């Protein structure tokens, strides 16, 4: 999700928020065989600000 902060008077600045596995549920991401599977990553949240000049 991103937002251009020019709408609130901050021209050239934008904010972004990325969330993976929002519900923090355990899930199978991949399997090598019927007896060996990998679980997916836990919840992660990354935020960023950028400035274009």
Secondary structure, DSSP 8 states (H G I E B T S, - for coil): -EEEGGGGT-TTEEEEEEEESTT----EEEESSSS-EEE----EEEEEEEE--
